[in-house]
């Protein structure tokens, strides 16, 4: 089910009212049922994949906790991680892997009978796989007790607000809250609704309207002027931010209405002064996942410079691959890793702490991030070449960016709000204002969302991951 | 008391916000949304239609796209020929059907002088192959804004894509399910099996027309019923015009059994609506194969002669409803013309209709928008034999709006359609006027010689293959 759909507009109040209406001991069941409905709205049979992941990691965690021998614990961890990752591999990477083998064989002049598997990726597979993995790893580390209640554990993996595109929750945050009794609280409901309104505005007005503009530029870059293509590149930065931020914010709001606090996924990422800072502000739940479960186990930063470079590159190449099964994503991740290495190398070589970066660095960082997003957006390397070739050759010729006045105005308002909020959050700022201001701001946002929302359908970009 | 105030004040505030928002949206934004997303609805609001005495609602069968036609006008315009004293208007939208017509008719104000409504009835549109296709999605999207609900709610539903927008795979699945659940009577119970055994174009005829129509459970029939009820309530004469089907081709490809199914369905609806007092024009087997345009797909598109025959049958059915207004075909005047104008509103016989837009206009409400999306603007297309003799030049003038000069727009003249070399000449618009951001007049004279008459057709149009949208309005063409 999409957050920006009529079905969700009906689903949400029913689930929320039902949640507060049923007794605490049955709430897990109510939410689990709602989450199943939410997920099965897409492709019902894919719930079986989720069920498999849940059963594997649920059982493995209990076995790991019961086992005292470290080697056996590690073996069970590997069983669990491998089985969970195998599901991810089959559904997400098998086709890519086969295509790569075929391509390499072709380059070497060899023929192969291999056929590329045409498997539809279950929505949000990478997200709930990582969420499930974090639970087993925490149990293995002893920082989390294994959950004996299969229903509660299933809800941890399937909690509908963050089921399909995160944030990727950790057990110590969400699992704990799922056992707590939540009481109806005006501020929680108000803050949750504010977040949902803001998220829907970002998604339906900004992301989707910019989506149409960006699509036009990427489809026929040769027809646009250099300046328009630059506009298209920056437009994609805005589109992907508003899309993912919008979805995450709605997710945060849905959970907040029921009293659950899930992880903030964004903190004004385009105000970062370095690529390193960008990854502390963009998709925070994924960055911290890679930090805790890949980077630090590899040795983190307290190692030799060469090892640190290797660790960083491994993390970012994996991060690229996590986003999508294509070489453009791997390249995108790799280039982010290289930028991070380039930023950190001088201070590491001098064995000094990195200096505080000046505010003007926001601009080059944003430009770098935007240029790297083009790898993310392009369907293949050929399209990317076409975009950059047109950007270099179409100075003074070609069409202007087909952007409408209201979209520009809304974009400006959003950018100013993002700058104003920076490290704070929309609902936390607004809840401190008078009721009149709260109502007025929400009414304006709802009105703009209805009137200026795109009529074309653009699924959430991160659905494909 | 405090509790009541606590509930009452937010409730009143909410009501005020809702009413204020609805008013604001309706006054400022709704007309533009209607233009953009439901042009049919916007057409139905325009004065031409609301002042008409005869309203024709049709789909792609109404117009044509063949160069060979001498008279390229729509069926509805040909019908209008027979009633010179009546104001006739049409709304034509490809793939439209009864549900769309019903919502459009509801929009006609009570005080409008409409006396007769002619509604196209396509038997194919009542079958499963119509609804279970992507064609329907675009119409359903338009219908959201045409429904009888508060405007702000309609815009919200449009933004939420709250209409039937199934994927191609879902449509295919539903279609197969329909055929499985609705076997035919007789030897060919399994429609798909029958279609597969025939193959090719014949299979498509079977898939489109081989269904048993039910008056009770067919959504389209119910909508036609509602149209009949609405017409009765409004005091309109209602004419249902059953479209011709290429039965000759169908017989040759499939055999006559399909014809019998079509006849059964035709008889059923004809009887049903005649009992309701509706005038039904039955044109199902009116036209031979030679008058149908498409030979590789079962459609209801006809050439000029076909459209004229259809128009004549409709006119004859409408004639008794407007006593003394009808004139026979022989008395319709046809004289050569030197002067042509096109105001990009709804006139004929110009081509490039799809380029008409409400986005901008110099006069009236519409202009012709030209960009890579639709590179050819409103087009004058004539048989050269219809031009007066001795033409040596043609003056073309129009109003132009270009947001920038970053386009390859040209004013073009094209002579073509024969084994002769033909001629194409394009005058870059920037050379005629470089002004951007406002409407400016442009004019140009194309020199012609006797070669003009060696080419069967002449076309004059503005073209632009770049994404920059340029607009043209009020085109005036004088042959000299």
Contacts between the chains, C-beta under 8 A, distances in Angstrom:
chain1	res1	chain2	res2	distance
A	4	B	159	7.6
A	4	B	160	6.2
A	5	B	160	5.5
A	5	B	161	6.8
A	5	B	162	7.4
A	6	B	157	6.6
A	6	B	160	4.7
A	6	B	161	8.0
A	6	B	162	3.8
A	9	B	160	6.8
A	204	B	159	5.9
A	216	B	467	6.9
A	220	B	372	7.1
A	220	B	467	6.8
A	223	B	372	6.2
A	223	B	466	5.6
A	223	B	467	4.7
A	224	B	467	6.7
A	225	B	406	6.1
A	397	B	406	6.1
A	398	B	406	5.8
A	398	B	466	7.1
A	399	B	371	7.9
A	399	B	404	7.9
A	399	B	406	5.8
A	399	B	407	7.1
A	399	B	466	5.3
A	399	B	467	3.8
A	399	B	468	4.1
A	400	B	403	6.7
A	400	B	404	5.6
A	400	B	406	6.6
A	400	B	468	6.3
A	402	B	467	6.9
A	402	B	469	7.7
A	439	B	13	6.4
A	439	B	17	7.5
A	443	B	17	4.9
A	443	B	21	7.4
A	447	B	21	5.2
A	447	B	24	7.5
A	447	B	25	7.7
A	449	B	159	7.3
A	450	B	21	7.9
A	450	B	25	7.6
A	450	B	152	6.1
A	450	B	155	5.4
A	450	B	156	4.7
A	450	B	159	6.2
A	451	B	25	5.9
A	451	B	29	5.2
A	451	B	152	7.9
A	451	B	155	6.2
A	453	B	155	7.9
A	453	B	158	7.9
A	453	B	159	3.3
A	453	B	160	8.0
A	454	B	159	7.3
A	455	B	37	5.8
A	455	B	141	7.0
A	455	B	158	5.3
A	455	B	159	6.6
A	455	B	161	7.7
A	457	B	161	5.4
A	457	B	165	7.1
